[in-house]
Amino acid sequence: MQVPLSDFVSQCYTTASARVYDWKTRILYRSRFLHILTVLAVVFSAQLIRAQNKGINFPPNQGTSGDGAFLPGIYTYTYTNAQIAASNPTFNVMRIPINVATANDPASLQKIKGYVDQFAGQYAILVMFGTLQSGQTGHGNGFPNGLQAMGDAWGNVNAVFSSYPNVHYEIFNEPFGYAWSTLAEKQHYVSDMQAIISYGNLPLSKCILDGMGYAQMVNEVVEGGWNGDIAYHFYPNWIDPTKETPSQSNYSNLVQTTLANYSSRVWVTEFGANLSENNNCYDTYDPGTSAADQNINAFRGLDDALRALKAAGKGVKGAFAWHGWNNGDTYDYWLASNSNGACKIREIESHD
């Protein structure tokens, strides 16, 4: 049987004080035990934070890993609980995409709950994707499919996970449909997200808003009035090689500049690149600028940036590799031919 830390310390204090009759000594005992309790609480809290750092995305098992989550209808998840559990020695927290239809399906929510239950501490981020409408392709238009509808769907999710303290809600994935040139536009985005949160009656402590654009712009969300946690995404194409050299240092500077002001509130909920490049663990410096070099330099730059932020006391809250679906593409963490990039993922997540 597990005894809560506070109860354990209290029992120790009661036992010790019962043996001491001098009131001054009893006060000294109490002071010492309270100090021990404070120290242990800080240590345990730090351990919980560290346990959240190593994340993996489990996209729905449909279409491609890049576009499948935007397809209409209830998601197909074919992961078994055993497969999810087998990931836990490497990753401590999962991120699972959902859409409105899936959130409105009780059977799907129970399946997701089963996945979350496989990880020690039940650490997870659930993220709402938009759904392609008639005539749309790819990732759609970057807007929610109705604020009320999405809020109601989140309400269904919260009904299942409200009692899970380590499950967080990423309200809307990659809101690239919203403009961000003016303060009013930034406030518009934040206002829409707050409306979804309100419709779903969600606790703010569980909520994460994506950076603007493809979740690569963090400051704009804060400028729009959001005071909570923020999601940041990172991919090699964040640098256009026709405008800037895609070097390790430029990627590192990009990430550090973007995250430095608010990194303690940031979850890197997606980072990915081609994992199959011929560079062992992506550990060898690469001065090139080809597409392959760009994949290597992006990961090396991200690793460098997260190390630097952590060393400066500005570490992020966690990082999540895209992706953990063993579908055989070049972003597949489990594919044997992707072992070089997968090795770098482990290094990145040990340094965040």
C-alpha positions as CSV (number, residue, x, y, z in Angstrom):
1,M,0.0,0.0,0.0
2,Q,1.3,3.5,-0.9
3,V,1.3,6.1,1.9
4,P,1.0,9.7,0.8
5,L,4.2,11.7,1.6
6,S,2.4,14.2,3.8
7,D,0.9,11.3,5.9
8,F,4.3,9.6,6.3
9,V,6.0,12.8,7.5
10,S,3.0,13.5,9.8
11,Q,3.2,10.1,11.3
12,C,7.0,10.5,11.8
13,Y,6.5,13.8,13.5
14,T,3.7,12.5,15.8
15,T,5.8,9.5,16.8
16,A,8.8,11.6,17.6
17,S,7.0,14.4,19.4
18,A,5.1,11.8,21.5
19,R,8.5,10.9,23.0
20,V,9.5,14.5,23.8
21,Y,7.9,16.4,26.6
22,D,9.8,19.6,26.4
23,W,7.8,22.1,24.3
24,K,10.8,23.8,22.8
25,T,12.2,20.5,21.6
26,R,8.8,19.6,20.1
27,I,8.8,22.9,18.1
28,L,12.2,22.1,16.9
29,Y,11.1,18.6,15.7
30,R,8.1,20.2,13.9
31,S,10.3,22.7,12.2
32,R,12.7,20.1,11.0
33,F,10.0,17.8,9.7
34,L,8.3,20.7,7.8
35,H,11.7,21.4,6.2
36,I,12.0,17.8,5.2
37,L,8.5,17.8,3.7
38,T,9.3,20.9,1.7
39,V,12.6,19.5,0.3
40,L,11.0,16.1,-0.6
41,A,8.0,17.9,-2.3
42,V,10.5,19.9,-4.5
43,V,12.4,16.8,-5.4
44,F,9.3,14.8,-6.2
45,S,7.9,17.7,-8.3
46,A,11.2,17.9,-10.3
47,Q,11.0,14.2,-10.9
48,L,7.5,14.5,-12.3
49,I,8.5,17.4,-14.6
50,R,11.4,15.4,-15.9
51,A,9.1,12.4,-16.5
52,Q,7.1,14.5,-18.9
53,N,10.0,15.5,-21.2
54,K,10.2,12.5,-23.5
55,G,7.2,12.6,-25.8
56,I,5.9,10.6,-28.8
57,N,2.9,11.3,-31.1
58,F,0.5,8.5,-31.9
59,P,-1.4,9.8,-35.0
60,P,-4.5,7.9,-36.2
61,N,-3.8,4.9,-38.3
62,Q,-5.3,6.2,-41.5
63,G,-4.1,7.9,-44.7
64,T,-0.6,9.2,-44.3
65,S,1.1,10.3,-41.1
66,G,1.1,13.9,-42.4
67,D,-2.5,14.2,-43.6
68,G,-4.5,11.3,-42.1
69,A,-5.6,13.3,-39.0
70,F,-7.4,15.8,-41.2
71,L,-9.7,13.2,-42.9
72,P,-13.4,13.4,-42.0
73,G,-15.2,10.9,-39.7
74,I,-14.3,9.0,-36.6
75,Y,-10.5,8.2,-36.5
76,T,-9.2,4.7,-36.9
77,Y,-6.8,3.7,-34.1
78,T,-5.2,0.2,-34.5
79,Y,-2.6,0.5,-31.8
80,T,-3.0,-2.2,-29.2
81,N,-2.6,-1.4,-25.5
82,A,0.5,-3.7,-25.5
83,Q,2.1,-1.6,-28.3
84,I,1.5,1.6,-26.4
85,A,2.9,0.1,-23.2
86,A,6.0,-1.1,-25.0
87,S,6.8,2.6,-25.9
88,N,6.8,3.7,-22.2
89,P,10.4,2.7,-21.4
90,T,11.6,5.1,-24.1
91,F,8.9,7.8,-23.9
92,N,7.2,9.1,-20.8
93,V,4.3,11.1,-22.3
94,M,2.1,10.6,-25.4
95,R,0.3,13.0,-27.7
96,I,-2.8,11.7,-29.3
97,P,-4.7,13.6,-32.1
98,I,-8.5,13.6,-32.1
99,N,-11.2,15.4,-34.1
100,V,-14.7,16.4,-33.3
101,A,-16.3,13.2,-34.6
102,T,-13.9,11.1,-32.6
103,A,-14.4,13.2,-29.5
104,N,-18.2,12.7,-29.9
105,D,-17.7,8.9,-30.1
106,P,-17.7,7.2,-26.6
107,A,-16.0,4.1,-27.9
108,S,-13.1,6.0,-29.3
109,L,-12.7,8.0,-26.1
110,Q,-12.6,4.7,-24.1
111,K,-9.9,3.4,-26.5
112,I,-7.9,6.5,-26.0
113,K,-8.3,6.2,-22.2
114,G,-7.0,2.7,-22.5
115,Y,-3.9,4.0,-24.3
116,V,-3.3,6.7,-21.7
117,D,-3.6,4.2,-18.9
118,Q,-0.7,2.2,-20.3
119,F,1.9,5.0,-19.5
120,A,3.2,5.3,-15.9
121,G,1.8,8.5,-14.4
122,Q,-0.8,8.6,-17.3
123,Y,0.9,11.6,-18.9
124,A,-0.7,12.7,-22.2
125,I,-1.6,15.6,-24.4
126,L,-4.8,15.3,-26.4
127,V,-4.9,17.6,-29.5
128,M,-7.9,18.6,-31.6
129,F,-7.3,18.6,-35.4
130,G,-9.5,20.3,-37.9
131,T,-11.5,18.3,-40.4
132,L,-11.4,18.6,-44.2
133,Q,-14.6,20.1,-45.6
134,S,-16.0,19.7,-49.1
135,G,-13.4,20.8,-51.7
136,Q,-10.6,21.0,-49.2
137,T,-7.4,19.0,-49.4
138,G,-4.2,18.5,-47.3
139,H,-4.6,20.3,-44.0
140,G,-7.7,22.2,-44.7
141,N,-8.1,25.9,-44.0
142,G,-6.5,26.2,-40.6
143,F,-9.7,27.2,-38.8
144,P,-11.8,25.2,-36.3
145,N,-14.9,23.6,-37.7
146,G,-17.3,25.7,-35.5
147,L,-16.4,27.0,-32.1
148,Q,-19.4,25.7,-30.3
149,A,-19.1,22.2,-32.0
150,M,-15.4,22.0,-31.1
151,G,-16.1,23.2,-27.5
152,D,-18.9,20.6,-27.0
153,A,-16.5,17.9,-28.3
154,W,-13.9,19.0,-25.8
155,G,-16.5,18.8,-23.1
156,N,-16.9,15.1,-24.0
157,V,-13.2,14.6,-23.7
158,N,-13.1,16.4,-20.4
159,A,-15.9,14.2,-19.0
160,V,-13.5,11.2,-19.5
161,F,-10.2,12.8,-18.5
162,S,-11.1,15.5,-15.9
163,S,-9.8,13.3,-13.1
164,Y,-6.5,12.7,-14.9
165,P,-4.2,15.5,-13.6
166,N,-1.4,14.7,-16.1
167,V,-3.6,14.8,-19.2
168,H,-3.6,18.2,-21.0
169,Y,-5.7,19.6,-23.9
170,E,-4.1,21.2,-26.9
171,I,-7.2,23.1,-28.0
172,F,-6.6,23.4,-31.8
173,N,-3.7,22.1,-33.9
174,E,-1.8,24.5,-36.2
175,P,-4.2,27.5,-36.6
176,F,-2.6,28.7,-39.8
177,G,-5.9,30.2,-41.0
178,Y,-5.6,33.1,-38.6
179,A,-3.8,36.2,-39.6
180,W,-1.2,37.6,-37.1
181,S,-0.1,40.9,-38.5
182,T,-2.0,43.1,-36.1
183,L,-2.8,43.0,-32.4
184,A,-6.5,42.6,-33.2
185,E,-5.8,39.6,-35.4
186,K,-3.8,37.9,-32.6
187,Q,-6.5,38.7,-30.1
188,H,-9.1,37.2,-32.5
189,Y,-7.3,33.9,-32.4
190,V,-7.0,33.8,-28.7
191,S,-10.6,34.9,-28.3
192,D,-11.8,32.0,-30.5
193,M,-9.7,29.5,-28.5
194,Q,-11.1,30.9,-25.2
195,A,-14.6,30.5,-26.6
196,I,-13.9,26.8,-27.3
197,I,-12.5,26.4,-23.8
198,S,-15.6,28.1,-22.4
199,Y,-18.1,26.0,-24.4
200,G,-16.3,22.9,-23.2
201,N,-16.2,24.1,-19.6
202,L,-12.5,23.2,-19.6
203,P,-10.1,23.9,-16.7
204,L,-7.6,26.5,-17.8
205,S,-4.8,24.6,-16.1
206,K,-5.3,21.7,-18.6
207,C,-5.4,23.9,-21.7
208,I,-2.6,24.6,-24.2
209,L,-2.9,27.0,-27.2
210,D,-0.8,26.4,-30.3
211,G,1.5,29.1,-31.5
212,M,0.1,31.0,-34.5
213,G,0.7,29.9,-38.1
214,Y,1.8,26.3,-38.0
215,A,2.4,26.6,-34.3
216,Q,5.8,28.1,-34.9
217,M,5.0,31.6,-33.5
218,V,4.9,31.7,-29.8
219,N,5.2,35.5,-28.9
220,E,2.1,36.3,-31.0
221,V,-0.1,34.1,-28.7
222,V,1.1,35.9,-25.6
223,E,0.6,39.3,-27.3
224,G,-3.0,38.2,-28.1
225,G,-3.7,37.8,-24.4
226,W,-3.1,34.2,-23.6
227,N,-1.5,33.5,-20.2
228,G,-1.3,29.7,-20.2
229,D,0.8,27.0,-21.8
230,I,1.7,27.2,-25.4
231,A,2.5,24.5,-28.1
232,Y,5.4,24.9,-30.5
233,H,6.1,22.8,-33.6
234,F,9.4,22.4,-35.4
235,Y,10.2,21.1,-38.8
236,P,13.1,21.5,-41.3
237,N,11.1,23.7,-43.6
238,W,10.9,26.4,-40.9
239,I,14.0,27.8,-42.8
240,D,13.6,28.5,-46.5
241,P,16.9,27.6,-48.1
242,T,16.4,30.1,-50.8
243,K,16.4,32.9,-48.2
244,E,18.6,31.6,-45.4
245,T,21.3,28.9,-45.1
246,P,19.7,25.9,-43.4
247,S,22.6,25.4,-41.0
248,Q,22.7,24.0,-37.5
249,S,23.4,27.4,-36.1
250,N,20.6,29.1,-37.9
251,Y,18.1,26.4,-36.7
252,S,19.4,26.7,-33.2
253,N,19.1,30.5,-33.2
254,L,15.6,30.3,-34.7
255,V,14.4,28.1,-31.9
256,Q,16.2,30.0,-29.1
257,T,14.9,33.3,-30.4
258,T,11.3,32.0,-30.7
259,L,11.2,30.3,-27.3
260,A,13.4,32.3,-25.0
261,N,10.8,34.7,-23.5
262,Y,8.2,32.0,-22.7
263,S,10.0,28.7,-22.8
264,S,8.8,27.7,-19.3
265,R,5.3,27.7,-20.7
266,V,6.1,25.9,-23.9
267,W,5.5,22.3,-25.0
268,V,7.3,21.3,-28.2
269,T,4.3,19.1,-29.2
270,E,5.7,18.2,-32.6
271,F,9.2,18.0,-34.0
272,G,10.1,15.8,-36.9
273,A,12.3,15.3,-40.0
274,N,13.4,12.5,-42.3
275,L,15.1,10.0,-40.0
276,S,16.8,7.9,-42.6
277,E,19.8,10.1,-43.5
278,N,23.2,8.6,-43.7
279,N,24.8,10.2,-40.6
280,N,25.1,8.1,-37.4
281,C,22.8,9.5,-34.8
282,Y,23.0,12.7,-36.8
283,D,26.0,13.5,-34.5
284,T,28.5,14.5,-37.2
285,Y,28.5,18.2,-38.1
286,D,27.1,18.7,-41.6
287,P,28.1,21.9,-43.5
288,G,25.9,21.1,-46.6
289,T,22.6,22.6,-47.7
290,S,20.9,19.8,-49.6
291,A,17.5,18.4,-48.4
292,A,19.3,15.6,-46.6
293,D,21.7,18.1,-44.9
294,Q,18.7,20.2,-43.9
295,N,17.1,17.2,-42.1
296,I,20.3,16.6,-40.2
297,N,21.0,20.3,-39.4
298,A,17.4,20.8,-38.2
299,F,17.7,18.1,-35.6
300,R,21.2,19.2,-34.6
301,G,20.0,22.8,-34.3
302,L,17.0,21.8,-32.2
303,D,19.2,19.7,-29.9
304,D,21.6,22.6,-29.6
305,A,18.8,25.1,-28.8
306,L,17.1,22.9,-26.2
307,R,20.5,22.4,-24.5
308,A,21.2,26.1,-24.5
309,L,17.7,27.0,-23.1
310,K,18.0,24.4,-20.4
311,A,21.5,25.6,-19.4
312,A,20.1,29.1,-19.1
313,G,17.3,27.9,-16.8
314,K,14.8,28.3,-19.6
315,G,14.0,24.7,-20.4
316,V,10.8,23.8,-22.2
317,K,8.1,21.6,-20.5
318,G,8.5,18.7,-22.9
319,A,9.2,17.6,-26.5
320,F,7.2,15.2,-28.7
321,A,8.6,13.4,-31.7
322,W,6.4,13.0,-34.8
323,H,5.7,10.1,-35.0
324,G,5.2,6.7,-33.3
325,W,3.1,5.0,-35.9
326,N,5.0,2.1,-37.3
327,N,3.9,2.7,-40.9
328,G,7.2,2.6,-42.7
329,D,7.6,6.2,-43.7
330,T,10.7,8.3,-43.1
331,Y,9.3,9.9,-40.0
332,D,8.5,6.5,-38.4
333,Y,10.5,6.2,-35.1
334,W,10.3,2.4,-35.0
335,L,11.5,1.6,-38.6
336,A,15.0,0.0,-38.6
337,S,16.2,2.1,-41.5
338,N,15.4,5.2,-39.6
339,S,17.7,4.4,-36.7
340,N,20.0,7.3,-37.2
341,G,17.3,9.9,-36.8
342,A,15.6,7.9,-34.0
343,C,18.8,8.0,-32.1
344,K,18.9,11.8,-32.4
345,I,15.3,12.0,-31.2
346,R,16.4,10.2,-28.0
347,E,19.3,12.7,-27.6
348,I,17.1,15.7,-28.2
349,E,14.5,14.5,-25.6
350,S,17.2,13.9,-23.1
351,H,18.4,17.5,-23.4
352,D,15.1,19.4,-23.3
